[in-house]
């Protein structure tokens, strides 16, 4: 699909969802999450009539503040823990923010080489909203947990970085590894991406024009040539997206590699040999 057509379809999808997102502005913490008109539409789009059951907290946990300090940088963590000896693993985690103009904020993919289907990141939240984490397992189960977050204006907040400086560092990435690389237990990695992640909804106060949308949309991370994380994301991710995830180290080392594609089809690659990582 040509980039211009892709952008047009994305805009049409955004306009289609705006009336529903606007209806979420009056949400209150005691409103029934299952009755959200945005969620009902998103649910049908993503899962059809497949059953979704409430996740026991020991299987799936969503961590988010009840009131955001900064609506443009809201910390989110989704943690899954299949029972010991389970024949299935969590293959996908969906992040849905009902009140955002684009509610399907992220779809994260995992493999057994991930070691643990956990993700931590920072998001924009545009209004008081139910925030949902849905886990899809390798045997087809769907499990969901929900939090209510009080926030306002995250998607239309102006960029925090100078535009010239942001353009100069566009696409720069770095890894950080935390954990024992000599063992066989999952180790946490952090991928930081320099990118303004413009939503297209923020006005430049100097020009009084809206800054065009430009954001990270696809992330693929491999370790030793095998996939450990994929992510389809949108402008709900905060400026300079940051992701924490897991992988299982190998005794002979290996390379951690990230490939990122943004909404203008710019492609960025970063790689780090684990033997170069301080222990």
Secondary structure, 3 states (H helix, E strand, C coil): CCHHHHHHHHHHHHHHHHHHHHHHHHCCCCCCHHHCHHHHHHHHHHHCCCCCEECCCCCEEEEECCECCCCCCEEEEEEECCCCCCCCCEEEEEEEECCCCCCEEEEEECCHHHCCCEEEEEECCCCCEEEEEEEEECCCCEEEEEEEEECCCHHHCCCCCCHHHHHHCCCCEEEEEECCCCCCCEEEEEEEECCCCECCCCEECCCCEECCCECEEEEEEEECCEEEEEEEECCCECCCCEEEEEEECCCCCCEEEEEEEECCCCEEEEEEEHHHCCC
